[in-house]
Structure formats: C-alpha cells, structure tokens
Amino acid sequence: MLKIKIIFALACWWIVNSACSSDLDKVIAIVNDGVITLSEYQSHLNREQLQGLESGEIQAAALDTDILRSMIDERLQVQEAIRSGVPVSESEVDVSVQTVAQQNGVGADELLERLASSGISEEEFRRTMAEQILIQKIVNARVSQNVRVTDQEVEHFIKSYPDLFSTDVSYELSQLRIPITGLEAEQVGARQGYLDAVRTRLLSGTDLEDALADSPYDNIEFEYLGWRPKSLIPDLIVAEIEKTVTENATEIVMGSNALHLFVIHGREGNEMFVTQYRLRQISISPRRKRISDEAALELAQEIVEKINNGEDFSALARLYSDDEDSAVEGGESEWLNPGEIDSPILQAVSDLGINQLSDPIKTLYGYYLIEVIETRTRDIMRDIVRRRAHDMIFDRKAGTLFDSWLGQIRSSAYIEILTE
C-alpha cells in the first residue's frame, strides 16, 4: 500500500490539468513532485523498439502497467539520486554514448543519426543516459557497496554445485543477433542470408570487425560473451558449436524472435592459458575534446612525434589522455586479458614489442596510442570459475537488498497512476 500524502493533492490536480495540452503531453503517472507523460512512455517504447522489441503507436487505453511501473521505479531512483546530491558529468554521459555506439557496432555520430531517424533526439538520449548513470551510482551507493562476498562463501558455492562449475570444456564466444519479431518470411530470409555471408567471411579468415562492415541492418546486435563453460551454455548452442569442430563460427540459429550467429574465438579444456598485457595508453576522443576526427588524428600524430623526440609518455598521458582512469596513472593499466582489450587495439598490441610505441589506432572511441610494458602467460580458468561463483552470490544478495531498498522508497513516495 502506497502512503498517500494529502499535502500533494492540490498540487497534483494542477499538474495533471495543466500538463494535458495534447494527447502526448497527457500525464499518465504522478511520482512525488514529478510526472510521467504519454510522450515519455512512447519514447521509452521507441528505445525498446531499437533494441528489437515490438512497439507501435501507443494510446493511453493500451498502456502496459508493468512497463509504466518500471518507469516509475526508475523515476524514484533518479529522484533519490538527485536528493542525495549524486553528480553526473558531461564526460560521463559522453562515455555512455560511446559505449552504446560500440555495442551497436557504429560510431557515436552515426548512432545519434539513427536515433534521430527513430524520433529520439540527442538531447533526449543524453538525458536518458544521464538518468541511467544516476541510477547506477545511487544503486551502487545504497546497495552494491553494502554487499559482501567472502572467499569462504565462494569456495562453498563452487563445491556445492560441481556440475555448474565444471572446467572440462570452455569456449570464448561472441554473439551476433538480428531481431525478427513481426517480420515477413522474405524479410527473415534476407537477414539470414546476410548472417550467412558474415559467417562465410569469418570462415575465410576475415576479422570480425571487417566481416560486419557495411551492414544493411540497423538493429544487428553484437555481444562479447567471454569464456563460458560448456555446462553454462544452452544445449542447442552447444550442439551447434560442437558441429563446427575447428571452424570459428556456427551455423545460423533461428530462435523464436531473433537469428543468432555464434563466433568462437577460443576453445579450452581444463586449463585456459592466455597472454596477459600491461599497457600504457593515451586516448584521444574527438567527442570529449569537441574536435573533428581529422583533428584528433593530427593531435595523436603530434603526440607520437613528442614521444619519439624523448618526451615522457606518462606526462603526456596525464596531459592529453581522455581515459581519466588510466591518465592519472600516467596511462598505465592493470594486467589485462585479451577479452578485455578492444579488437583493433589487441591486434596492434599483438604486433608490438616491449616498450614499442604504436601508430595511432582507430577505434569507436577515437584514437589510441599504445605501448606494451610487459606480457605474461597465465592459466585463468580458476580465476574465471571463482569470478563466476562470486558474481552469482553477489547478484543474489544484491537483488534481495535492492528489493528492500526500493520498497522503502516506494512506501514513502506519492505515486498515482492515471490510466483513464
């Protein structure tokens, strides 16, 4: 039962009646001193549609209350973050935009163009990203930081579920996915033909990034799944992987609402040896510096010249790099596994000697200058098993704590859903 605060009654009546100048501005929910309008609800559905979910023109009578309640919960968390003084910088939003762009295999500018063509403005998208950052920060402060998982819990969990954490066979996978919900058979066939062509390129030795170049479909999704034990992979997918023997891509798998192509980067048995890297890096982001791509490349080349002329890499990283976390360390990273390094950077790193400087490397984030400090070979299978067990315990504890925290916020909030 929500606690209704009488003091808000007249204010809420004014908000509702003054906000309904058009159907899309119609208030469909009141959340404390804020409102959710039909246009915000429609924008929410539009964003889901870009992720492959169905939506159409939505009328107030057709509101999905589950979706609306989810939006209300998000609004409550944003309000809680603002009340708590949680900050969000423009640079943080920039990084989020770049991350979404990379996940969709495009540059930030192209992402914004696609969003605009779907009726989502850059301002609206950045506002949504800022709200998601606020939610992430407040949940981290109120929930995640209060969750503790001990080594003893991890070991007990692994011993309790030996089949779940079997290390007999593991695969390093990526997934390509094209939603097909609501499409005609001919449209599905065209998309399957495209994924078949991508698979053929991969089997011929083409890099994944090049194999995906010039995609005719805006909603193709790429996800790096990392190393997965066979026991944690669905049987249908395992069967397709096992058919490949030594090939690096499965046949196309047709699900109920999407086509899938699984890319196999590696196969390991009981041991998983990888080459780990410690790097120095300088990141030059055109968007962060508000310069053109050409200007960013020119700046990166100037920095290369400075380093070759004897200037200190660490000092230049602190001065120029847009990767704030590594910049304060003079550009130095912790030990990185191959799966933690962007594909174009990993390709360049593989060809570099120790303390050798790369040429500017083009990525979705901008240009990178890389030096390899040192390398080592490590068996990371045990680390992977322990990390997976840790994450499962953490997620269970965090879920319980989050539900309790959100319930407290709901119980002290004024919430009214206006569905008529």
C-alpha positions in Angstrom: 0.0 0.0 0.0 1.4 3.4 -1.1 1.4 6.1 1.5 -0.7 9.0 0.1 0.4 12.4 1.2 -2.6 14.8 1.4 -0.4 17.8 1.2 0.2 17.0 -2.5 -3.4 16.8 -3.5 -4.0 20.3 -4.9 -0.5 20.5 -6.4 -1.1 17.2 -8.2 -4.5 18.3 -9.5 -2.8 21.4 -11.0 0.0 19.3 -12.6 -2.4 16.9 -14.3 -4.7 19.6 -15.7 -2.0 22.0 -16.8 0.1 19.2 -18.5 -2.6 17.8 -20.8 -2.5 20.4 -23.6 -2.1 17.5 -26.1 -2.5 13.7 -26.0 1.2 13.1 -26.0 1.6 15.6 -23.1 -1.1 13.8 -21.1 0.1 12.9 -17.6 -0.2 9.1 -17.0 1.6 8.9 -13.7 2.5 11.2 -10.8 5.7 10.4 -8.9 6.2 12.7 -5.9 6.7 16.2 -7.4 7.3 14.9 -10.9 5.2 13.4 -13.6 5.5 10.8 -16.4 3.8 11.8 -19.7 2.4 9.7 -22.5 5.2 11.1 -24.7 7.8 9.8 -22.3 6.1 6.4 -22.3 6.1 6.4 -26.1 9.8 7.4 -26.2 10.6 4.5 -23.8 8.8 2.1 -26.1 10.7 3.6 -29.1 14.0 2.9 -27.4 12.9 -0.7 -26.8 12.0 -1.0 -30.5 15.5 0.0 -31.4 16.6 -3.0 -29.3 14.4 -5.3 -31.3 11.3 -5.2 -29.2 7.9 -4.6 -30.8 6.0 -1.4 -30.3 3.7 0.8 -32.3 1.7 3.9 -31.9 0.5 3.6 -28.3 -2.7 5.1 -27.0 -3.4 5.7 -23.3 -6.0 2.9 -23.2 -3.4 0.4 -24.2 -0.8 1.3 -21.6 1.2 -1.6 -20.2 1.1 -1.1 -16.5 4.1 -3.3 -16.0 6.2 -1.1 -18.2 4.8 2.0 -16.6 5.6 0.7 -13.1 9.1 0.0 -14.2 9.4 3.6 -15.4 8.0 4.8 -12.1 10.7 2.7 -10.2 13.4 4.3 -12.4 12.0 7.8 -11.7 12.0 7.1 -8.0 15.7 6.1 -8.1 16.6 9.1 -10.2 14.8 11.4 -7.6 16.6 9.6 -4.8 20.0 10.2 -6.5 19.2 13.9 -7.1 18.1 14.3 -3.4 21.4 12.7 -2.4 23.4 15.1 -4.5 24.8 12.4 -6.8 26.7 14.2 -9.7 26.8 13.3 -13.4 29.3 15.0 -15.7 29.1 15.6 -19.4 32.2 13.4 -19.9 30.4 10.5 -18.1 27.5 10.9 -20.5 29.9 11.0 -23.4 31.4 7.7 -22.4 28.0 6.1 -22.1 27.0 7.3 -25.6 30.3 5.9 -26.9 29.7 2.6 -25.2 26.2 2.2 -26.6 27.6 3.1 -30.0 30.3 0.4 -29.7 27.8 -2.2 -28.6 25.8 -1.4 -31.8 29.0 -1.5 -34.0 28.8 2.1 -35.1 30.3 5.5 -34.2 28.7 8.0 -31.9 27.6 10.3 -34.7 26.0 7.5 -36.7 24.2 6.3 -33.5 22.7 9.7 -32.9 21.7 9.9 -36.6 19.9 6.6 -36.3 18.2 7.7 -33.1 17.0 10.9 -34.7 15.5 9.0 -37.6 13.5 7.0 -35.0 12.3 10.1 -33.3 14.7 10.2 -30.4 16.7 13.5 -30.2 20.3 13.7 -29.0 19.1 15.8 -26.0 16.6 13.2 -25.0 19.1 10.3 -25.5 21.7 12.0 -23.4 19.2 12.8 -20.7 18.3 9.1 -20.6 22.0 8.2 -20.4 22.4 10.7 -17.5 19.5 9.2 -15.7 20.9 5.7 -16.1 24.2 6.9 -14.7 22.4 8.4 -11.7 20.6 5.1 -11.1 23.8 3.1 -11.4 25.5 5.4 -8.9 22.7 5.5 -6.3 22.2 1.7 -6.5 25.9 1.3 -6.1 25.9 3.6 -3.1 22.8 2.1 -1.4 23.1 -1.5 -2.5 26.2 -2.7 -4.1 28.7 -1.2 -1.7 26.8 -2.9 1.2 27.1 -6.4 -0.3 30.0 -8.6 0.9 31.0 -12.0 -0.5 33.7 -13.9 1.4 36.2 -16.3 0.0 34.7 -19.0 2.1 31.3 -18.4 0.5 32.8 -18.7 -2.9 34.6 -21.9 -2.2 31.5 -23.4 -0.6 29.3 -22.4 -3.5 31.7 -24.0 -6.0 31.8 -27.2 -4.0 28.1 -27.3 -3.7 27.5 -27.1 -7.5 30.3 -29.1 -9.1 28.5 -29.6 -12.4 27.7 -25.9 -12.7 31.4 -25.0 -12.4 32.9 -27.8 -14.4 36.0 -26.8 -16.2 36.2 -29.7 -18.6 35.4 -27.7 -21.8 35.0 -23.9 -22.2 34.5 -21.7 -25.2 35.3 -18.0 -25.8 32.2 -16.7 -27.6 30.6 -13.7 -29.2 27.1 -13.5 -30.4 25.6 -11.7 -33.4 21.8 -11.2 -33.2 19.2 -9.8 -35.5 15.6 -9.5 -34.2 12.9 -10.9 -36.5 9.8 -10.3 -34.5 6.9 -9.3 -36.7 8.9 -9.7 -40.0 7.6 -11.5 -43.1 9.3 -14.7 -44.2 11.0 -12.9 -47.1 12.5 -10.3 -44.7 13.7 -13.1 -42.3 15.3 -14.9 -45.2 17.2 -11.7 -46.3 18.6 -11.3 -42.8 19.5 -15.0 -42.6 21.3 -14.5 -45.9 23.3 -11.6 -44.5 24.4 -13.6 -41.5 25.4 -16.5 -43.8 27.6 -14.0 -45.7 29.2 -12.8 -42.5 29.8 -16.4 -41.5 31.5 -17.1 -44.8 33.8 -14.1 -44.4 34.7 -15.3 -40.9 35.5 -18.8 -42.1 37.7 -17.3 -44.8 39.8 -15.6 -42.2 38.3 -12.1 -42.3 38.4 -10.2 -39.0 35.0 -9.8 -37.2 35.0 -6.1 -37.5 35.6 -6.2 -41.3 33.1 -9.1 -41.7 30.4 -6.8 -40.2 31.3 -3.8 -42.3 28.5 -2.1 -44.4 25.7 -3.9 -42.6 22.3 -3.1 -44.2 20.5 -3.6 -40.9 20.4 -1.0 -38.2 19.4 -3.4 -35.4 22.0 -6.0 -35.6 23.4 -6.6 -32.1 26.9 -7.7 -31.1 27.7 -9.1 -27.7 31.0 -10.4 -26.5 30.1 -13.3 -24.2 33.6 -14.1 -23.0 34.7 -17.6 -21.8 31.8 -19.9 -21.0 32.0 -23.4 -19.6 30.0 -25.9 -21.7 27.8 -26.5 -18.7 26.5 -22.9 -18.7 25.8 -22.8 -22.5 22.3 -23.9 -23.7 22.3 -27.4 -25.2 21.1 -26.1 -28.6 24.1 -23.8 -28.8 26.5 -26.4 -27.6 25.3 -28.7 -30.3 25.9 -26.1 -33.0 29.4 -25.3 -31.5 30.3 -29.0 -31.5 29.4 -29.3 -35.2 32.0 -26.7 -36.1 34.9 -28.8 -34.9 37.7 -26.4 -35.8 35.7 -23.6 -37.5 35.2 -20.3 -35.8 31.5 -19.7 -36.5 28.3 -21.7 -36.0 25.5 -22.2 -38.5 22.7 -19.6 -38.2 20.5 -20.5 -35.2 16.9 -19.4 -35.5 15.2 -18.5 -32.3 11.5 -17.5 -31.7 12.3 -13.8 -32.0 15.8 -13.5 -33.4 18.5 -15.0 -35.6 21.8 -15.8 -33.9 25.3 -16.4 -35.1 27.9 -17.5 -32.5 31.5 -16.7 -33.2 34.1 -19.0 -31.5 37.3 -17.1 -30.5 38.8 -19.9 -28.5 38.4 -23.4 -27.1 40.0 -24.7 -23.9 39.9 -27.8 -21.7 40.8 -27.9 -18.1 43.4 -25.2 -18.5 43.0 -21.8 -20.1 46.3 -20.2 -20.8 46.2 -16.6 -22.2 48.7 -13.9 -22.8 48.1 -11.0 -20.5 49.3 -7.5 -21.1 50.2 -4.4 -19.1 49.9 -1.4 -21.3 50.4 2.4 -21.4 47.8 4.2 -23.4 46.8 7.7 -24.5 43.2 8.1 -25.6 42.2 10.9 -27.9 38.5 11.2 -28.2 37.1 13.6 -30.8 33.8 13.9 -28.9 35.4 14.5 -25.5 37.7 17.2 -26.9 35.0 18.5 -29.2 37.2 18.3 -32.3 36.9 16.6 -35.7 38.1 13.1 -36.3 40.8 14.6 -38.5 42.0 17.0 -35.8 42.0 14.1 -33.3 44.2 12.0 -35.6 46.5 15.0 -36.1 46.8 15.5 -32.4 47.6 11.8 -31.9 50.4 12.0 -34.5 51.8 15.1 -32.8 52.0 13.2 -29.5 53.7 10.3 -31.3 56.3 12.8 -32.5 56.8 14.2 -29.0 57.4 10.7 -27.6 59.8 9.8 -30.3 61.7 13.0 -29.5 62.1 11.9 -25.9 59.2 13.4 -24.1 57.8 11.3 -21.2 54.9 9.1 -22.1 53.4 9.3 -18.6 53.4 13.1 -18.5 51.8 13.3 -22.0 49.1 10.8 -20.9 48.3 12.9 -17.9 48.1 16.0 -20.1 46.3 14.7 -23.2 44.5 11.4 -22.5 40.7 11.3 -22.3 40.7 8.0 -20.4 40.6 9.5 -17.0 41.1 6.3 -15.0 44.4 5.5 -16.7 45.5 9.1 -17.3 46.0 9.7 -13.5 48.3 6.6 -13.6 50.4 8.0 -16.5 48.4 5.9 -18.9 49.3 2.6 -17.2 46.8 -0.3 -17.0 46.5 -3.3 -14.7 47.1 -6.8 -16.2 44.5 -7.3 -19.0 43.2 -10.4 -20.6 42.7 -10.4 -24.4 38.9 -10.3 -23.9 39.3 -7.0 -22.0 41.0 -5.2 -24.9 39.2 -3.7 -27.9 39.8 -5.7 -31.0 41.7 -3.1 -33.0 44.0 -2.4 -30.0 44.5 -6.1 -29.4 45.5 -6.6 -33.0 48.1 -3.8 -32.8 49.3 -5.0 -29.4 50.0 -8.5 -30.7 52.5 -7.0 -33.2 54.3 -4.7 -30.8 57.5 -5.4 -28.9 58.1 -4.4 -25.3 58.2 -0.6 -24.9 57.4 -0.1 -28.6 55.0 2.7 -29.5 52.1 2.0 -31.8 50.9 4.3 -34.5 47.5 6.0 -33.8 44.9 3.2 -33.6 41.4 4.0 -34.8 38.6 2.7 -32.5 34.9 3.6 -32.0 36.1 5.9 -29.1 38.7 7.8 -31.1 42.4 7.2 -31.5 44.7 5.3 -29.1 48.5 5.3 -28.7 49.7 2.1 -27.0 53.0 0.9 -25.5 53.3 -2.7 -24.2 55.0 -2.5 -20.8 55.2 -6.3 -20.2 53.4 -9.6 -21.0 52.9 -12.9 -19.2 51.1 -16.2 -19.8 48.7 -17.3 -17.1 46.1 -20.0 -16.6 43.0 -18.1 -15.8 40.5 -21.0 -15.6 40.4 -21.0 -11.8 40.0 -17.2 -11.8 37.1 -17.4 -14.2 35.4 -20.1 -12.1 35.8 -18.1 -8.9 34.7 -14.9 -10.5 31.5 -16.5 -11.8 30.7 -18.0 -8.4 31.4 -14.7 -6.8 29.1 -12.9 -9.2 26.3 -15.3 -8.7 26.4 -15.0 -4.9 26.7 -11.2 -5.2 23.8 -10.9 -7.6 21.6 -12.9 -5.3 22.5 -10.8 -2.2 22.3 -7.6 -4.1 18.8 -8.5 -5.6 17.4 -9.0 -2.1 18.9 -5.8 -0.8 17.8 -3.8 -3.8 14.2 -5.0 -3.5 14.2 -4.0 0.2 15.7 -0.6 -0.6 13.3 0.1 -3.5 10.4 -1.0 -1.4 11.3 1.6 1.3 11.4 4.3 -1.3 8.1 3.3 -2.8 6.4 3.2 0.7 7.4 6.8 1.4 6.5 8.1 -2.1 3.4 9.7 -3.5 2.5 7.6 -6.6 -0.6 7.8 -8.7 -1.2 6.1 -12.0 -3.8 7.8 -14.2 -5.0 5.3 -16.7 -8.3 6.8 -17.6 
